[in-house]
């Protein structure tokens, strides 16, 4: 018995109309055949399939293959008989792993469940097989390296990104991630928001801090945007009322942790409010709840696929979303034995601990922490009118980790100038931003969400690189 692994796309066509030669197949418009729908109901159907061949096992006069298309795979059989010769079995047995093959096959029910495949109650009986694209016999990594437990072979997984994401788990992760973006856009569009695009090369640091990438810009210097914050606000001043954007965010933080990237996808929201900034919190939390519901209802196949490799508890959330004040969170931590000051920012361990405490007390993985100390927030954050030590700002958490930071913004030019000077920001570089508030600006607020973190935490994964197609961190700039 010999074993060969190869990668397979399965595509069904209405008909293969022409044969150009014994080893060349003309294909018309095709559509996926390997989906969750392929099962006993498809028994005895015949059709062509184009797929990555991932496993080949030869047993005498027959050869078993596993064909994969994206997040689904199915067992296939080539056996000597009326429709297959010995030469055809030999040909199939020598296909290199990860080669793309084109097959014509009949769907057959199996007596025993095929545990190793997503399609467990049927197999394909191949009548014709062709190699569309031959993979090299020696690959830079084996697909089994990509399904090892976390921590084993992480570098291998990151090196060959044309191979690593071929696993059914990775396919499911990134399809769910696409779903998050679509649900985000659809939900906000239905709420009357306008999608905007903002510049990523800017003249001053967005957050007023040091964690910014400097780039050469002709005869001067510029920065990569840490946030679209200033431009979202300018759009509110321009009477757009409610806006959102989806785009790259850059942070020059030398943090080699499980949750930090130097470039990630930001899902940003900004809106004017009428009476209180909690209107903003409610709008954002409702958007997140709609995303969670959409994932739960429309992406069960993907969630279950990921769960087979990375088991986790189902994500829990409340309606309406739980909102705690910062002082309440500090009190819960102190009761658990943590020593921290009233105006001290939460450390990563304390965030996680508070998440566990909230889960135990309120049975939710998603909550809001409101009224952060002013000292730990950006210059444009509105101070709490009742207590200047605090601010009208908030963070949102999933499974004890922050996924959104937001606030009511200062919409008064004089106060904004004072706060910028307090943070030692060059006023000349943000002059156009401050001037936006001199011509009438409504009270407004918003927040920025990290897409990769949302996906990581919703699925219960443990490293944000698992949800970044091409991750960028302090040690990784390729591929």
C-alpha positions as CSV (number, residue, x, y, z in Angstrom):
1,X,0.0,0.0,0.0
2,X,1.3,3.5,-0.9
3,X,0.0,6.8,0.4
4,X,0.2,10.1,-1.4
5,X,-1.5,13.4,-0.4
6,X,-2.7,16.0,-2.9
7,X,-5.1,19.0,-2.9
8,X,-8.4,18.9,-4.8
9,X,-11.0,21.5,-6.0
10,X,-14.3,19.8,-6.7
11,X,-16.3,21.6,-9.4
12,X,-19.4,20.3,-11.1
13,X,-20.4,21.3,-14.6
14,X,-23.6,20.6,-16.4
15,X,-21.7,18.6,-19.0
16,X,-18.2,18.0,-20.3
17,X,-19.0,18.4,-23.9
18,X,-15.7,17.8,-25.7
19,X,-12.6,15.6,-25.3
20,X,-9.6,17.1,-27.0
21,X,-7.4,14.1,-26.2
22,X,-7.2,11.2,-23.7
23,X,-5.4,13.5,-21.2
24,X,-7.0,16.9,-22.0
25,X,-10.5,17.9,-20.9
26,X,-12.5,20.9,-22.2
27,X,-14.6,22.4,-19.4
28,X,-17.5,24.8,-19.8
29,X,-18.8,27.1,-17.0
30,X,-18.5,25.3,-13.7
31,X,-20.0,25.5,-10.2
32,X,-18.9,23.9,-6.9
33,X,-20.0,20.3,-6.3
34,X,-18.3,19.8,-2.9
35,X,-20.7,21.6,-0.5
36,X,-22.5,20.6,2.6
37,X,-25.4,19.5,0.3
38,X,-23.4,16.7,-1.2
39,X,-24.9,13.6,0.4
40,X,-27.1,10.6,0.0
41,X,-29.7,12.7,-1.9
42,X,-27.1,13.0,-4.7
43,X,-26.6,9.3,-5.0
44,X,-26.0,8.0,-8.5
45,X,-25.7,11.5,-9.9
46,X,-22.9,11.7,-12.5
47,X,-20.8,14.8,-13.2
48,X,-17.4,16.3,-13.6
49,X,-15.4,17.6,-10.7
50,X,-12.2,19.8,-10.6
51,X,-10.4,19.5,-7.2
52,X,-7.3,19.4,-5.2
53,X,-6.2,15.8,-4.6
54,X,-5.2,15.5,-0.9
55,X,-4.9,11.8,-0.2
56,X,-4.3,8.8,-2.4
57,X,-4.2,5.2,-1.0
58,X,-3.5,2.3,-3.4
59,X,-4.9,-1.1,-2.5
60,X,-4.3,-3.7,-5.3
61,X,-6.5,-2.9,-8.3
62,X,-8.1,0.1,-6.7
63,X,-7.0,3.5,-5.5
64,X,-8.7,5.7,-2.8
65,X,-8.4,9.5,-3.1
66,X,-9.6,12.3,-0.9
67,X,-10.7,15.3,-2.9
68,X,-10.9,18.7,-1.3
69,X,-12.6,21.9,-2.4
70,X,-12.2,24.8,0.1
71,X,-13.8,23.7,3.4
72,X,-15.3,20.4,2.2
73,X,-13.7,17.1,1.2
74,X,-14.9,13.7,0.0
75,X,-13.5,10.2,-0.5
76,X,-13.2,9.0,-4.1
77,X,-12.5,5.6,-5.6
78,X,-10.7,4.5,-8.8
79,X,-11.1,0.8,-9.4
80,X,-10.3,-1.5,-12.3
81,X,-13.5,-2.2,-14.1
82,X,-15.7,-1.3,-17.1
83,X,-14.9,2.4,-16.8
84,X,-11.3,2.3,-15.4
85,X,-8.2,0.5,-16.5
86,X,-5.1,-0.7,-14.6
87,X,-3.2,2.2,-16.2
88,X,-5.8,4.7,-14.9
89,X,-5.4,3.3,-11.4
90,X,-1.7,3.6,-11.7
91,X,-1.9,7.1,-13.0
92,X,-4.1,8.2,-10.1
93,X,-1.8,6.5,-7.6
94,X,1.1,8.7,-8.8
95,X,-0.5,12.1,-8.6
96,X,1.5,14.4,-6.4
97,X,-0.1,15.8,-3.3
98,X,-1.8,19.2,-3.7
99,X,-2.1,18.7,-7.5
100,X,-5.4,19.9,-9.1
101,X,-7.2,17.1,-10.8
102,X,-10.3,17.0,-13.0
103,X,-12.5,14.0,-12.5
104,X,-15.8,12.7,-13.8
105,X,-17.5,10.5,-11.2
106,X,-20.7,9.0,-9.8
107,X,-21.9,9.7,-6.3
108,X,-22.4,6.5,-4.3
109,X,-23.7,5.9,-0.8
110,X,-21.2,4.1,1.6
111,X,-22.1,1.5,4.2
112,X,-19.7,2.8,6.8
113,X,-19.4,6.5,7.8
114,X,-16.2,8.1,6.5
115,X,-15.0,9.9,9.6
116,X,-12.0,11.5,8.0
117,X,-14.1,13.5,5.5
118,X,-16.7,16.3,5.8
119,X,-19.0,14.3,3.4
120,X,-19.3,11.2,5.5
121,X,-22.1,9.2,3.9
122,X,-21.1,9.2,0.2
123,X,-18.1,8.7,-2.0
124,X,-17.3,9.4,-5.6
125,X,-16.6,6.5,-8.0
126,X,-14.3,8.1,-10.6
127,X,-14.7,7.2,-14.3
128,X,-12.2,9.7,-15.7
129,X,-9.4,11.6,-14.1
130,X,-7.0,14.3,-15.4
131,X,-4.3,16.4,-13.9
132,X,-5.1,20.1,-14.4
133,X,-2.1,21.4,-12.6
134,X,0.7,19.2,-11.2
135,X,2.2,20.2,-7.8
136,X,5.9,19.7,-7.3
137,X,6.7,16.4,-5.6
138,X,8.4,18.2,-2.7
139,X,6.3,20.9,-1.0
140,X,7.5,23.5,1.5
141,X,5.2,22.1,4.1
142,X,2.7,19.3,4.6
143,X,-0.9,20.2,5.1
144,X,-0.9,18.0,8.2
145,X,1.6,20.5,9.7
146,X,-1.2,23.1,9.5
147,X,-3.6,21.1,11.7
148,X,-1.2,20.4,14.5
149,X,-2.0,21.8,17.9
150,X,-1.3,25.5,18.4
151,X,2.4,26.3,19.0
152,X,3.6,23.4,16.9
153,X,4.8,24.4,13.5
154,X,3.5,28.0,13.7
155,X,6.4,29.3,11.6
156,X,5.8,26.6,9.0
157,X,2.1,27.7,8.8
158,X,3.1,31.3,8.2
159,X,5.9,30.7,5.6
160,X,3.8,29.2,2.7
161,X,0.5,31.1,2.7
162,X,-0.5,29.7,-0.6
163,X,-0.6,26.3,1.1
164,X,-1.5,26.9,4.7
165,X,-5.0,28.4,4.2
166,X,-6.0,25.3,2.1
167,X,-7.0,23.4,5.2
168,X,-10.7,23.1,5.9
169,X,-10.2,25.0,9.2
170,X,-8.5,28.0,7.6
171,X,-11.1,28.0,4.8
172,X,-13.9,28.2,7.4
173,X,-12.1,30.9,9.5
174,X,-11.7,33.3,6.5
175,X,-15.2,32.6,5.2
176,X,-16.6,33.5,8.6
177,X,-14.3,36.6,8.6
178,X,-15.8,37.6,5.3
179,X,-19.2,37.2,6.9
180,X,-18.3,39.5,9.7
181,X,-17.5,42.3,7.2
182,X,-20.7,41.7,5.2
183,X,-22.9,41.7,8.4
184,X,-21.1,44.8,9.6
185,X,-21.8,46.6,6.3
186,X,-25.4,45.3,5.9
187,X,-26.4,46.2,9.5
188,X,-25.0,49.7,9.4
189,X,-26.4,50.4,5.9
190,X,-29.8,49.3,7.1
191,X,-29.4,51.7,10.0
192,X,-28.8,54.6,7.6
193,X,-25.1,54.8,7.9
194,X,-22.9,56.0,4.9
195,X,-19.7,54.1,4.1
196,X,-16.7,56.4,3.7
197,X,-13.0,56.0,2.7
198,X,-10.3,57.8,4.6
199,X,-6.6,58.5,3.9
200,X,-4.0,56.2,5.4
201,X,-1.0,58.6,4.8
202,X,-1.5,61.5,7.2
203,X,0.4,64.5,8.5
204,X,0.1,63.8,12.2
205,X,-0.2,60.8,14.5
206,X,-4.0,59.9,14.8
207,X,-3.8,59.0,18.4
208,X,-1.2,61.6,19.5
209,X,1.2,58.9,20.7
210,X,4.5,57.4,19.7
211,X,3.3,54.1,18.3
212,X,3.2,55.4,14.7
213,X,5.0,54.4,11.5
214,X,6.9,57.3,9.9
215,X,7.3,57.3,6.2
216,X,9.2,59.5,3.7
217,X,6.8,61.8,1.8
218,X,8.7,63.6,-0.9
219,X,10.7,66.4,1.0
220,X,9.0,65.8,4.3
221,X,7.7,63.0,6.6
222,X,4.3,61.5,7.0
223,X,2.6,58.8,9.1
224,X,0.6,55.7,8.5
225,X,-2.8,56.2,10.1
226,X,-3.3,54.6,13.5
227,X,-7.0,55.2,13.1
228,X,-9.5,56.9,10.7
229,X,-10.8,58.8,13.8
230,X,-10.1,62.4,12.7
231,X,-11.6,61.9,9.3
232,X,-14.7,60.2,10.6
233,X,-15.3,63.2,12.8
234,X,-14.8,65.6,10.0
235,X,-17.5,63.7,8.0
236,X,-19.9,64.1,11.0
237,X,-19.1,67.9,10.9
238,X,-19.9,67.8,7.2
239,X,-23.5,66.6,8.1
240,X,-23.2,63.0,7.1
241,X,-24.7,62.2,10.6
242,X,-23.7,58.5,10.6
243,X,-20.7,57.0,8.9
244,X,-18.6,53.8,8.9
245,X,-15.5,52.6,7.2
246,X,-13.5,49.3,6.7
247,X,-9.8,49.5,6.1
248,X,-6.2,49.0,7.3
249,X,-5.0,50.4,10.6
250,X,-1.3,50.6,11.5
251,X,0.2,50.5,15.0
252,X,4.0,50.6,15.5
253,X,3.8,48.7,18.8
254,X,6.7,46.3,19.4
255,X,4.3,43.8,20.9
256,X,4.9,40.1,20.1
257,X,1.7,38.9,21.8
258,X,-1.1,36.6,20.8
259,X,-3.4,39.5,20.1
260,X,-1.3,42.3,18.6
261,X,-0.6,43.0,14.9
262,X,1.2,46.0,13.4
263,X,-1.4,46.1,10.6
264,X,-5.0,45.0,11.0
265,X,-8.4,45.6,9.5
266,X,-10.4,48.3,11.3
267,X,-14.2,48.4,11.4
268,X,-14.9,52.0,12.4
269,X,-18.2,53.7,13.3
270,X,-19.0,57.3,14.0
271,X,-22.4,59.0,14.6
272,X,-24.1,62.1,15.9
273,X,-26.4,61.7,18.9
274,X,-29.3,63.8,20.2
275,X,-29.3,63.6,24.0
276,X,-26.6,61.3,25.5
277,X,-23.5,59.5,24.2
278,X,-25.1,56.2,25.4
279,X,-27.1,56.4,22.2
280,X,-23.7,55.7,20.4
281,X,-23.0,52.8,22.7
282,X,-26.4,51.3,22.1
283,X,-26.0,51.6,18.3
284,X,-22.6,49.9,18.3
285,X,-23.6,47.1,20.7
286,X,-26.7,46.5,18.6
287,X,-24.5,46.2,15.5
288,X,-22.3,43.7,17.3
289,X,-25.3,41.7,18.4
290,X,-26.6,41.6,14.9
291,X,-23.2,40.3,13.7
292,X,-23.2,37.6,16.5
293,X,-26.7,36.5,15.5
294,X,-25.8,36.4,11.8
295,X,-22.8,34.3,12.5
296,X,-24.8,32.0,14.7
297,X,-27.6,31.6,12.1
298,X,-25.7,31.6,8.8
299,X,-22.2,30.2,9.6
300,X,-22.8,27.0,11.6
301,X,-20.9,24.9,9.1
302,X,-17.9,27.1,9.5
303,X,-18.2,27.3,13.3
304,X,-18.4,23.5,13.6
305,X,-15.5,23.0,11.2
306,X,-13.2,25.2,13.3
307,X,-14.5,23.6,16.4
308,X,-13.3,20.2,15.3
309,X,-9.7,21.4,15.4
310,X,-10.0,24.1,18.1
311,X,-12.8,23.2,20.5
312,X,-14.4,26.1,22.4
313,X,-17.6,27.0,24.3
314,X,-20.2,28.6,22.1
315,X,-20.0,32.4,22.3
316,X,-22.7,34.0,24.6
317,X,-24.2,37.5,24.5
318,X,-27.1,39.3,26.1
319,X,-29.8,41.6,24.7
320,X,-29.5,44.4,25.7
321,X,-25.7,44.2,26.1
322,X,-24.4,44.4,29.6
323,X,-22.8,47.8,30.4
324,X,-20.6,48.3,33.5
325,X,-18.9,51.4,34.7
326,X,-15.1,51.4,35.0
327,X,-15.4,51.8,38.8
328,X,-17.6,48.7,39.0
329,X,-15.0,46.7,37.0
330,X,-12.3,47.9,39.4
331,X,-14.4,46.9,42.4
332,X,-14.9,43.4,41.0
333,X,-11.2,43.0,40.5
334,X,-10.4,44.2,44.0
335,X,-12.9,41.7,45.4
336,X,-10.9,39.1,43.5
337,X,-7.7,40.2,45.2
338,X,-6.3,42.6,42.5
339,X,-4.6,45.8,43.8
340,X,-5.1,48.7,41.4
341,X,-5.7,52.4,41.6
342,X,-9.0,54.1,40.6
343,X,-7.4,55.8,37.5
344,X,-5.0,53.0,36.5
345,X,-5.6,51.4,33.1
346,X,-6.5,47.7,32.9
347,X,-3.6,45.4,32.2
348,X,-4.0,42.4,29.9
349,X,-4.2,39.9,32.8
350,X,-6.7,42.1,34.6
351,X,-8.8,42.4,31.4
352,X,-8.9,38.6,31.1
353,X,-9.7,38.2,34.8
354,X,-12.5,40.7,34.6
355,X,-13.9,38.8,31.6
356,X,-14.0,35.6,33.6
357,X,-15.7,37.4,36.6
358,X,-18.3,38.9,34.3
359,X,-18.9,35.6,32.7
360,X,-19.4,33.9,36.1
361,X,-21.8,36.7,37.3
362,X,-23.7,37.6,34.2
363,X,-23.2,34.6,31.8
364,X,-22.1,36.7,28.9
365,X,-18.9,36.8,26.8
366,X,-19.6,40.3,25.5
367,X,-19.9,43.5,27.6
368,X,-19.1,47.2,27.7
369,X,-16.9,48.9,30.2
370,X,-17.9,52.6,30.4
371,X,-16.5,55.8,32.0
372,X,-12.7,55.2,31.6
373,X,-10.2,57.4,33.4
374,X,-9.5,60.5,31.2
375,X,-5.7,60.1,31.8
376,X,-5.6,56.8,29.8
377,X,-7.6,58.0,26.7
378,X,-6.7,60.0,23.5
379,X,-6.8,63.8,23.4
380,X,-10.1,64.0,21.6
381,X,-12.0,62.2,24.3
382,X,-14.8,64.2,26.0
383,X,-14.2,64.5,29.8
384,X,-17.0,63.4,32.1
385,X,-18.9,66.7,32.9
386,X,-19.6,65.4,36.5
387,X,-16.1,64.1,37.3
388,X,-13.1,65.5,35.4
389,X,-11.0,62.4,36.4
390,X,-13.1,60.3,34.2
391,X,-14.4,60.5,30.6
392,X,-17.3,59.7,28.3
393,X,-15.4,56.7,26.8
394,X,-15.8,53.0,26.7
395,X,-14.3,49.7,25.6
396,X,-16.1,46.6,24.5
397,X,-14.9,43.1,25.3
398,X,-15.2,39.6,23.9
399,X,-14.2,36.6,26.1
400,X,-12.3,39.1,28.4
401,X,-10.3,40.8,25.6
402,X,-10.8,44.3,24.2
403,X,-12.2,44.5,20.6
404,X,-13.4,48.1,20.5
405,X,-12.2,51.4,22.0
406,X,-14.5,54.4,21.7
407,X,-15.8,57.6,23.2
408,X,-17.8,60.7,22.9
409,X,-15.5,63.1,21.0
410,X,-14.8,66.7,21.9
411,X,-16.8,68.9,19.4
412,X,-15.7,72.3,20.8
413,X,-12.6,73.7,19.1
414,X,-11.3,75.5,22.2
415,X,-11.5,72.5,24.5
416,X,-10.0,70.3,21.8
417,X,-7.1,72.7,21.5
418,X,-6.5,72.6,25.2
419,X,-6.6,68.8,25.3
420,X,-4.2,68.5,22.3
421,X,-1.7,70.8,24.0
422,X,-2.0,68.7,27.2
423,X,-1.0,65.7,25.1
424,X,1.9,67.7,23.5
425,X,0.5,67.5,20.0
426,X,1.7,69.9,17.4
427,X,-1.3,72.1,16.8
428,X,-0.2,73.1,13.3
429,X,-0.3,69.5,12.1
430,X,-4.0,69.0,13.2
431,X,-5.1,72.6,12.4
432,X,-7.6,71.4,9.7
433,X,-9.0,68.9,12.1
434,X,-9.6,71.5,14.9
435,X,-10.9,74.0,12.4
436,X,-13.6,71.5,11.5
437,X,-15.3,72.2,14.8
438,X,-15.3,76.0,14.4
439,X,-18.2,76.0,12.0
440,X,-20.8,74.1,14.0
441,X,-20.4,70.4,15.0
442,X,-23.0,68.1,16.6
443,X,-22.3,66.0,19.7
444,X,-21.0,62.7,18.4
445,X,-19.1,59.6,19.2
446,X,-18.0,56.2,17.8
447,X,-15.4,53.5,18.0
448,X,-13.0,51.3,16.2
449,X,-13.2,47.5,16.1
450,X,-10.4,45.1,15.2
451,X,-11.7,42.5,12.7
452,X,-9.1,39.9,13.4
453,X,-9.7,40.0,17.1
454,X,-13.4,39.7,16.7
455,X,-13.0,36.5,14.6
456,X,-10.4,35.1,17.0
457,X,-12.5,35.6,20.1
458,X,-15.8,34.6,18.6
459,X,-14.3,31.3,17.5
460,X,-12.4,30.8,20.8
461,X,-9.0,30.8,19.1
462,X,-5.8,31.8,20.9
463,X,-3.7,33.7,18.4
464,X,-4.8,36.6,16.2
465,X,-2.5,35.3,13.4
466,X,-4.9,32.5,12.9
467,X,-7.5,35.0,11.7
468,X,-5.1,37.2,9.6
469,X,-4.5,36.0,6.1
470,X,-1.1,37.7,5.8
471,X,-0.2,38.7,9.4
472,X,2.1,41.7,10.1
473,X,3.8,41.9,13.4
474,X,7.2,43.2,14.6
475,X,9.0,40.1,13.3
476,X,7.0,39.4,10.1
477,X,6.9,41.5,6.9
478,X,6.5,38.7,4.4
479,X,4.8,37.2,2.4
